[in-house]
Amino acid sequence: MLGLFLKKRNALTSGQKEKMVHMNSLVEMRNITKKFPGVTALSGVNFDVQPGEVHVLLGENGAGKSTLMKMLSGAYEPTEGTMVANGKEFPRFTPRISQENGISIIYQELSVIDEISIQENIFVGKLLTKKVAGISLVDNATMKQRTQEVLDEIGLKRSPGTRAGQLSIPEKQMVEIAKAVAFDAKVIIMDEPTSSLTTEEINHLFEIVDRLKKQGKGIVFISHKLDEVMAIGDRVTVLKDGQYIGTYPISEMNEDKLVTMMVGREIKGTYLQDPNRDYGDDIIFEAKDITRKDNRCRNISFQLKRGEILGFSGLVGAGRTELMEAIFGAAPMKTGEMTLLGEKLNIKCPYDALKAGIALVTENRRVTGFSPFFSIKQNLIQAKYLKESKFGGMTGLINKKMEQEVAEEQRAAMQIKCATTNQTITELSGGNQQKVILGKWMASDPKLIIFDEPTKGIDVGTKSEIYKLMRALAERGIGVLVVSSEMPELLSTCDRIVVFSDGKKNGEFTSLEATEEALVRAATT
């Protein structure tokens, strides 16, 4: 996947890498401990960033990566430990101290404001001014010139006045990088920067990172994709359950070593059944000639048999998610019929789908997966309440005892790491938020569950748990459909794979026939 970038990167000699690692730190965190009520999130962690390096921060969801970076950006205060920047010690960083010392963070959920221009996004809260007749006025000309210089530097071919809402996700990410570059950030933290990018876009991002390294900037790179870690990283720091495991040169690591340090156990490579297994004629779900009203998927037919996992591959925008939205009633259909366990479905909205026993784990969990202001318990019980309610969910009584029992049952079943189910869900790591979403749907007793990019931004250990859950659901007779942009994920979990291209079904492969080359060919032809 990253072959093109790797060829360029390998030109860096081992001697150059060794010299880089021993330069003075841009920022250093010493023996950092962070305690919350009833929980020690981090204990005795050391971390530093050198000029001209990519320092990868690795660990499972809940290992403490986000907590550590929030202390680096000034959002959290360490319980114990020392922060060092530009040779000066601080008991803690505030957002202002962090900014003054050139530290910038790009979160996984981008903070670009769609309603304003690229230029305004870069200078929001930091407007440049000039004096005219003794009066301070906004210096639009200088800001436009600086914005254009930064856009040219990072390779974003857009004008400063372009409204951010017109940009693609990769372009918005480049605007976030532009914010850091415009104000001469020395340390740039990138949290899961490739989670929504195609292979070509990832290679372009890595070229930008390489240019920033050559300018002497330090990059903190957080990712769960180990091939990316090996391709882009110079050093790696591993955390496990809030404990500091160690810091190592990437040259001394391989993916197996990293997994062992992060997880402490062997991760299974495949979750497939016997590829020669005969699934017979017991059809759980069937779709016939589905076309959306907006034509974003057209004339789609497929069958899902009992015991199998059916995957959907294709490029971003090829129609996979669009099909799942139509099945779930989130988008209207022009034509099509669906049957579940032999019964014809009449789904006009998501509530109809829920009542029929269909669950959808959406791609964007923060926007459509959970209610951010609700507790873990309230999120876990939502789907069950709606399914058992009457008159479109307009009536129903709260059963506190049942609510608590269901929440604790799903907490145990999904192995959700939390102090109590009364916590707000936004206090959890991304992986544990995903487990809450899965628990919410499992509590509703589904007959068919659709996973759309189920492991996006999830660590290898949690991925393994989700894959095991998928296989267990299929073996129990629950229908499992999986949409994923990660071909290794599809190849290691799915018994059959349907490939989409331009809104249409363009190929179908059994696990014996499927290869990355075959899937790419079908997706691009």
C-alpha positions in Angstrom: 0.0 0.0 0.0 2.8 2.4 1.0 5.3 1.1 -1.5 5.8 4.4 -3.3 6.5 6.4 -0.1 8.7 3.6 1.3 11.0 3.7 -1.7 11.6 7.4 -1.2 12.0 7.1 2.6 14.5 4.3 2.4 17.0 6.7 1.0 17.5 7.9 4.6 20.6 6.1 5.9 20.8 4.5 9.3 23.6 6.9 10.2 21.3 9.9 9.5 18.5 8.3 11.6 20.9 7.7 14.5 22.2 11.3 14.4 18.6 12.6 14.4 17.6 10.6 17.5 20.4 12.1 19.6 19.6 15.7 18.9 18.1 18.0 21.7 14.4 17.5 22.4 11.8 20.0 21.2 9.6 18.9 24.1 9.9 16.3 26.9 7.5 14.7 29.4 9.1 13.1 32.4 7.5 10.5 34.7 4.0 11.7 33.9 1.2 10.3 36.0 -2.5 11.2 35.6 -5.2 10.1 38.0 -8.9 10.5 37.6 -11.4 9.6 40.4 -11.0 5.8 40.8 -8.7 5.4 37.8 -5.0 5.9 37.0 -5.0 6.7 33.4 -1.2 7.1 33.1 1.7 6.0 35.4 5.3 7.0 35.1 5.3 7.8 31.3 8.3 9.3 29.5 8.0 10.9 26.1 10.0 13.3 24.0 10.0 14.7 20.5 13.2 15.4 18.6 13.7 17.8 15.7 13.2 16.2 12.3 11.6 13.0 13.4 8.3 11.2 13.4 7.7 9.8 16.9 4.9 7.2 16.8 2.7 6.9 19.9 1.2 3.4 19.9 -1.2 1.5 22.2 -4.6 0.0 22.3 -7.7 2.2 22.8 -7.7 3.2 26.5 -3.9 2.8 26.8 -3.5 6.5 27.6 -2.4 8.0 24.3 -5.1 10.7 24.2 -4.6 11.6 27.8 -0.9 12.0 27.3 -1.4 14.3 24.2 -4.0 16.4 26.1 -1.4 17.1 28.7 1.1 18.0 25.9 -1.5 20.4 24.4 -2.4 21.9 27.8 -6.0 20.4 28.1 -5.1 18.2 31.1 -2.9 18.8 34.1 -0.5 16.0 35.2 -1.0 14.6 38.7 2.8 14.0 38.9 5.7 14.6 36.6 7.5 17.4 34.7 7.1 19.0 31.3 10.1 20.5 29.5 10.1 22.8 26.5 12.9 24.9 25.1 15.1 23.9 28.1 12.6 25.2 30.6 10.7 23.1 33.1 7.0 23.4 33.8 4.8 21.6 36.3 2.1 21.6 33.6 1.3 23.1 30.2 -1.6 25.4 29.8 -3.0 25.8 26.2 -1.2 29.1 26.1 2.2 27.7 27.2 1.8 24.9 24.8 1.0 27.3 21.9 3.9 29.6 22.9 6.3 26.7 22.7 5.2 25.7 19.2 3.0 22.7 20.0 0.0 22.1 17.7 -2.5 19.2 17.7 -4.6 17.9 14.8 -7.5 15.8 16.2 -9.1 12.9 14.5 -12.4 14.8 14.4 -11.3 17.8 12.4 -12.1 21.3 13.7 -12.4 23.0 10.3 -15.4 25.4 10.2 -17.3 24.7 6.9 -19.1 28.1 6.8 -15.9 30.2 6.5 -13.0 30.3 4.1 -9.7 28.5 4.3 -8.0 31.8 5.2 -10.5 32.5 7.9 -10.0 29.0 9.3 -6.3 29.4 9.5 -6.5 32.8 11.3 -9.6 32.2 13.4 -8.9 33.7 16.8 -5.5 35.0 15.6 -6.4 37.8 13.2 -3.6 40.0 11.9 -4.1 43.7 12.2 -2.6 46.9 10.9 -2.8 50.5 12.0 -4.5 53.0 9.7 -4.8 56.5 11.0 -4.2 55.2 14.5 -7.1 52.7 14.2 -6.4 48.9 14.2 -7.9 47.2 11.2 -7.9 43.6 10.1 -5.0 43.0 7.6 -6.7 40.9 5.0 -4.0 41.4 2.4 -1.2 40.0 4.6 -3.4 37.1 5.8 -4.3 36.2 2.2 -0.6 36.3 1.2 0.5 34.1 4.2 -2.4 31.7 3.5 -1.3 31.3 -0.1 2.3 30.7 0.9 1.3 28.0 3.3 -1.1 26.3 0.8 1.7 26.3 -1.8 4.1 24.8 0.8 1.9 21.9 1.7 0.6 21.4 -1.8 -3.1 22.3 -1.4 -4.3 23.6 -4.8 -7.1 25.8 -3.5 -7.4 29.6 -3.2 -7.4 31.2 0.3 -11.0 32.4 -0.2 -12.4 28.9 -0.9 -15.2 28.1 1.6 -14.1 25.1 3.7 -17.5 23.4 3.2 -16.4 22.8 -0.4 -13.4 20.8 0.6 -13.0 17.0 0.7 -11.9 15.4 4.0 -8.3 15.1 2.9 -8.3 18.8 1.9 -9.7 19.7 5.3 -7.0 17.8 6.9 -4.4 19.8 4.9 -6.1 23.0 6.2 -5.5 21.7 9.8 -1.8 21.1 8.9 -1.7 24.6 7.3 -2.9 26.1 10.6 0.1 24.6 12.3 2.6 25.6 9.6 1.2 29.2 9.4 2.2 29.9 13.0 5.5 28.0 12.8 4.6 25.1 15.0 7.7 23.1 16.1 5.8 20.0 17.3 2.7 18.8 15.3 0.6 16.0 16.8 -1.4 14.0 14.3 -4.2 11.8 15.8 -5.3 9.1 13.4 -4.7 11.3 10.4 -5.2 8.6 7.7 -8.5 7.1 9.0 -10.6 8.6 6.2 -8.0 8.7 3.4 -7.5 6.6 0.3 -4.1 5.0 -0.5 -3.1 7.9 -2.8 -4.2 10.5 -0.2 -2.1 8.7 2.5 1.0 8.8 0.3 0.4 12.5 -0.3 0.1 13.1 3.4 3.3 11.2 4.1 5.1 13.3 1.6 3.9 16.4 3.4 5.1 14.9 6.7 8.5 14.2 5.1 8.8 17.8 4.1 7.9 19.0 7.6 10.6 16.7 9.0 13.2 18.2 6.7 12.3 21.6 8.0 13.3 20.3 11.5 9.8 19.9 12.9 8.9 17.1 15.2 5.8 15.0 14.3 3.9 12.9 16.9 2.0 10.3 14.8 -0.8 8.3 16.4 -2.2 5.4 14.3 -3.5 1.9 14.7 -2.4 0.9 11.2 0.9 -0.9 11.8 2.0 -0.8 8.1 1.8 3.0 8.3 3.7 3.0 11.6 6.6 1.0 10.0 6.5 3.3 6.9 6.4 6.7 8.5 8.0 6.3 12.0 11.5 7.0 13.2 10.9 6.0 16.8 7.9 4.5 18.6 6.7 4.7 22.2 4.4 2.0 23.3 1.8 2.4 26.1 -0.3 -0.4 27.6 -3.1 0.1 30.2 -1.5 3.5 31.1 1.9 2.0 31.7 5.0 3.0 29.8 6.4 0.0 27.9 9.3 1.7 26.3 10.6 3.8 23.4 12.4 2.1 20.4 13.9 2.9 17.0 11.5 1.7 14.3 14.4 0.0 12.6 14.5 -2.5 15.5 10.8 -3.3 15.3 8.4 -5.3 13.2 4.6 -5.6 13.3 4.6 -8.8 15.4 6.8 -7.2 18.1 4.6 -4.1 18.3 1.4 -6.1 18.6 2.9 -8.2 21.4 4.0 -5.1 23.3 0.6 -3.4 22.9 -1.6 -6.3 23.5 0.4 -8.8 25.5 -1.1 -11.7 23.6 -1.0 -13.2 20.1 -3.5 -11.8 17.7 -5.2 -14.3 15.3 -4.4 -13.6 11.6 -7.7 -14.9 10.1 -11.2 -15.3 11.3 -12.5 -17.3 8.3 -14.3 -20.5 8.4 -13.4 -23.5 6.3 -13.3 -21.9 2.8 -14.8 -25.1 1.3 -17.8 -25.0 3.7 -21.1 -25.4 2.0 -23.6 -22.8 3.3 -26.6 -24.5 1.6 -29.8 -22.7 0.7 -30.7 -21.2 4.1 -31.0 -17.5 3.2 -31.1 -15.0 6.1 -31.4 -11.9 4.0 -32.0 -11.1 0.4 -32.0 -7.9 -1.6 -33.4 -7.7 -5.1 -32.8 -4.8 -7.6 -32.2 -2.1 -5.0 -31.8 1.4 -6.5 -31.8 4.6 -4.4 -33.9 7.6 -5.5 -30.7 9.6 -5.9 -29.1 6.7 -8.0 -26.1 6.5 -5.7 -26.5 2.7 -5.9 -28.3 1.0 -8.7 -29.8 -2.4 -9.4 -28.1 -4.2 -6.5 -29.1 -7.8 -5.7 -27.4 -10.2 -3.3 -28.1 -13.0 -0.8 -26.7 -13.6 2.7 -26.7 -17.2 3.8 -26.9 -18.5 7.4 -23.5 -18.8 9.0 -21.5 -16.6 6.5 -20.1 -13.1 6.7 -20.7 -11.1 3.5 -18.3 -8.2 2.8 -18.5 -5.2 0.6 -15.4 -3.6 -1.0 -14.8 -0.7 -3.3 -13.4 2.8 -3.5 -14.8 5.6 -1.3 -18.1 6.8 -2.8 -18.6 3.6 -4.9 -22.0 3.0 -3.3 -21.4 0.6 -0.5 -22.4 2.8 2.4 -25.2 4.2 0.2 -26.6 0.7 -0.2 -26.5 0.1 3.6 -28.3 3.4 4.2 -31.1 2.3 1.8 -31.4 -1.1 3.5 -31.7 0.6 6.9 -34.3 3.1 5.7 -32.0 6.2 6.1 -32.2 6.9 2.3 -35.3 6.4 0.1 -35.3 3.6 -2.5 -36.6 4.0 -6.1 -36.9 0.3 -6.6 -36.1 -2.9 -4.7 -37.4 -5.7 -2.5 -35.9 -7.1 0.7 -36.7 -10.2 2.8 -35.4 -11.1 6.2 -35.7 -14.7 7.4 -38.3 -15.3 4.7 -40.5 -12.3 5.6 -40.9 -9.4 3.1 -39.7 -6.1 4.5 -41.4 -2.7 4.1 -38.8 -0.2 5.5 -39.5 3.5 5.1 -37.3 4.8 7.9 -34.7 3.6 10.4 -37.4 3.0 13.0 -39.0 0.4 10.7 -35.6 -1.2 10.3 -35.0 -1.4 14.0 -38.4 -2.9 14.6 -37.7 -5.5 11.9 -34.5 -6.5 13.6 -31.9 -4.7 11.5 -29.0 -2.9 13.2 -26.5 -0.5 11.6 -23.1 0.3 13.1 -22.4 3.5 11.2 -19.0 4.7 9.8 -19.0 8.0 11.7 -19.6 6.9 15.3 -19.4 10.5 16.8 -22.1 11.9 14.5 -24.5 9.0 14.0 -23.3 6.2 16.3 -24.0 7.5 19.8 -25.6 10.4 21.8 -22.6 12.4 23.1 -24.5 14.0 26.1 -25.9 10.7 27.3 -24.2 8.3 29.8 -22.8 4.9 28.7 -25.9 3.3 30.3 -28.3 5.5 28.4 -26.6 4.8 25.1 -26.6 1.1 25.7 -30.3 1.0 26.3 -31.5 3.3 23.5 -32.1 0.7 20.7 -33.8 -1.7 23.1 -36.2 1.0 24.3 -37.0 2.0 20.8 -37.6 -1.5 19.5 -39.9 -2.4 22.4 -41.8 0.9 22.3 -45.0 1.6 20.4 -46.4 4.4 18.2 -43.0 5.3 16.7 -41.3 5.4 20.1 -43.6 8.1 21.3 -44.7 6.1 24.4 -42.9 4.1 26.9 -41.9 4.1 30.6 -38.3 4.1 31.9 -37.5 0.8 33.8 -34.5 1.8 35.9 -33.8 -1.8 37.1 -33.9 -3.2 33.6 -31.8 -0.3 32.3 -29.1 -1.1 34.9 -29.2 -4.9 34.2 -28.9 -4.5 30.4 -26.1 -1.9 30.8 -24.1 -4.2 33.1 -24.7 -7.2 30.9 -23.4 -5.4 27.8 -20.6 -3.8 29.7 -19.4 -7.3 30.6 -20.1 -8.9 27.2 -18.3 -6.1 25.2 -15.6 -5.7 27.9 -16.1 -2.0 28.0 -13.4 -0.3 30.1 -15.1 2.3 32.3 -15.3 3.2 36.0 -19.2 3.1 35.9 -21.9 3.0 33.2 -23.1 6.4 34.6 -20.0 8.0 32.9 -20.7 10.2 29.9 -19.8 8.2 26.7 -17.4 11.0 25.5 -15.1 10.1 28.5 -14.3 6.8 26.8 -11.6 6.0 24.3 -12.6 5.5 20.6 -12.4 1.7 20.9 -14.6 1.6 24.0 -17.1 4.0 22.4 -17.3 1.5 19.5 -17.9 -1.3 22.0 -20.8 0.7 23.5 -22.4 1.1 20.1 -22.0 -2.6 19.5 -23.5 -3.3 22.9 -26.4 -1.0 22.1 -27.4 -3.0 19.1 -26.8 -6.4 20.7 -29.2 -5.4 23.5 -31.9 -4.9 20.8 -31.6 -8.6 19.8 -31.0 -8.0 16.0 -31.5 -10.5 13.2 -29.2 -8.7 10.8 -26.4 -6.4 11.8 -24.5 -4.1 9.3 -21.0 -3.1 10.2 -19.8 0.0 8.2 -16.1 0.5 8.7 -16.4 -1.2 12.1 -12.7 -0.8 13.1 -12.0 2.7 11.9 -9.5 4.3 14.4 -9.5 1.1 16.5 -6.5 -0.7 17.9 -5.4 -4.2 17.0 -6.6 -5.8 20.2 -10.1 -4.3 19.9 -10.2 -5.2 16.2 -9.6 -8.8 17.1 -12.5 -8.7 19.6 -14.8 -7.2 17.0 -13.8 -9.8 14.4 -14.5 -12.6 17.0 -17.9 -11.0 17.7 -18.8 -11.0 14.0 -17.9 -14.6 13.6 -19.8 -15.6 16.8 -22.9 -13.7 15.5 -22.8 -15.5 12.2 -22.5 -18.8 13.9 -25.5 -18.0 16.0 -27.6 -17.4 12.8 -27.5 -13.6 12.9 -26.9 -12.0 9.5 -23.6 -10.1 9.2 -22.8 -7.6 6.5 -19.4 -5.7 6.5 -18.4 -2.6 4.6 -14.7 -1.9 4.9 -12.1 0.1 3.0 -9.3 -2.1 4.5 -8.8 -5.0 2.2 -6.9 -7.1 4.7 -9.9 -6.8 7.1 -12.3 -8.1 4.4 -9.9 -10.9 3.3 -9.4 -12.1 6.9 -13.1 -12.0 8.0 -15.5 -12.4 5.1 -16.6 -15.6 3.5 -17.7 -13.8 0.4 -16.9 -10.3 -0.9 -19.0 -8.1 -3.2 -17.1 -5.4 -5.0 -18.7 -2.0 -6.0 -17.7 0.4 -8.7 -19.6 3.6 -9.5 -22.7 2.7 -7.6 -23.0 -0.8 -9.1 -22.1 -4.3 -8.2 -19.0 -5.1 -10.2 -17.8 -8.5 -8.9 -18.2 -11.2 -6.3 -15.6 -13.4 -4.8 -15.5 -16.3 -2.4 -12.7 -16.4 0.2 -10.8 -18.8 -2.0 -11.0 -16.5 -5.0 -10.5 -13.1 -3.3 -7.1 -11.4 -3.3 -6.2 -7.7 -3.0 -5.3 -7.6 -6.7 -8.7 -9.0 -7.7 -10.6 -6.6 -5.4 -8.7 -3.6 -6.7 -9.2 -4.7 -10.3 -13.0 -5.0 -9.8 -13.2 -1.7 -7.9 -11.4 0.3 -10.6 -12.6 -1.3 -13.8 
